[in-house]
């Protein structure tokens, strides 16, 4: 490229402004809590997992909410369905207050930055508190997956994997052992 053409191309790109890929957070500065979207806040308040139990879900440990949605296709007995509902209720009851606390902690951290009151010690304390809550919330969801799996038969587990798109529908059912 000739020097004059290169200069014109560079000038045009500078005048055009930054590319959208250079501004992934544009618009998020107006959020009430910068680190959480409205959807994140709503999900935390409802006790939803938001992907925190993928280690279980994607390794053959179904979540109670998904099992309840697929109850008919999985052929759950009334007893199984009742037990999974109990697990879900217990998980939800534990997750909702943890989610509310997590929202409050994220809001407190956000405010420390917004008011320019952040210090290294406050940062360490706030992020440690958030991490502890995230760990507790994740444990609640993972424990529910563990309990749910123990209630299902090997055929139900294989069917769940197929219905969720995790396995080949033509593959024979794997034999899972419950402990």
Secondary structure in CASP SS format (residue, H / E / C, confidence):
PFRMAT SS
TARGET T0000
AUTHOR 0000-0000-0000
METHOD secondary structure of the structure
MODEL  1
X C 1.00
X C 1.00
X H 1.00
X H 1.00
X H 1.00
X H 1.00
X H 1.00
X H 1.00
X H 1.00
X H 1.00
X H 1.00
X H 1.00
X H 1.00
X H 1.00
X H 1.00
X H 1.00
X C 1.00
X C 1.00
X C 1.00
X H 1.00
X H 1.00
X H 1.00
X C 1.00
X C 1.00
X C 1.00
X C 1.00
X C 1.00
X H 1.00
X H 1.00
X H 1.00
X C 1.00
X C 1.00
X C 1.00
X C 1.00
X C 1.00
X C 1.00
X C 1.00
X H 1.00
X H 1.00
X H 1.00
X H 1.00
X H 1.00
X H 1.00
X H 1.00
X H 1.00
X H 1.00
X C 1.00
X C 1.00
X C 1.00
X C 1.00
X C 1.00
X C 1.00
X C 1.00
X H 1.00
X H 1.00
X H 1.00
X H 1.00
X C 1.00
X C 1.00
X C 1.00
X C 1.00
X C 1.00
X C 1.00
X H 1.00
X H 1.00
X H 1.00
X H 1.00
X H 1.00
X H 1.00
X C 1.00
X H 1.00
X H 1.00
X H 1.00
X H 1.00
X C 1.00
X C 1.00
X C 1.00
X H 1.00
X H 1.00
X H 1.00
X H 1.00
X H 1.00
X H 1.00
X H 1.00
X H 1.00
X H 1.00
X H 1.00
X H 1.00
X H 1.00
X H 1.00
X H 1.00
X H 1.00
X H 1.00
X H 1.00
X H 1.00
X H 1.00
X H 1.00
X H 1.00
X H 1.00
X H 1.00
X H 1.00
X H 1.00
X H 1.00
X H 1.00
X H 1.00
X H 1.00
X H 1.00
X H 1.00
X H 1.00
X H 1.00
X H 1.00
X H 1.00
X H 1.00
X H 1.00
X C 1.00
X C 1.00
X C 1.00
X C 1.00
X C 1.00
X H 1.00
X H 1.00
X H 1.00
X H 1.00
X H 1.00
X H 1.00
X H 1.00
X H 1.00
X H 1.00
X H 1.00
X H 1.00
X H 1.00
X H 1.00
X H 1.00
X H 1.00
X H 1.00
X H 1.00
X H 1.00
X H 1.00
X H 1.00
X H 1.00
X H 1.00
X H 1.00
X H 1.00
X H 1.00
X H 1.00
X H 1.00
X H 1.00
X H 1.00
X H 1.00
X H 1.00
X H 1.00
X C 1.00
X C 1.00
X H 1.00
X H 1.00
X H 1.00
X H 1.00
X H 1.00
X H 1.00
X H 1.00
X H 1.00
X H 1.00
X H 1.00
X C 1.00
X C 1.00
X C 1.00
X C 1.00
X C 1.00
X C 1.00
X C 1.00
X C 1.00
X C 1.00
X C 1.00
X C 1.00
X C 1.00
X C 1.00
X C 1.00
X C 1.00
X C 1.00
END
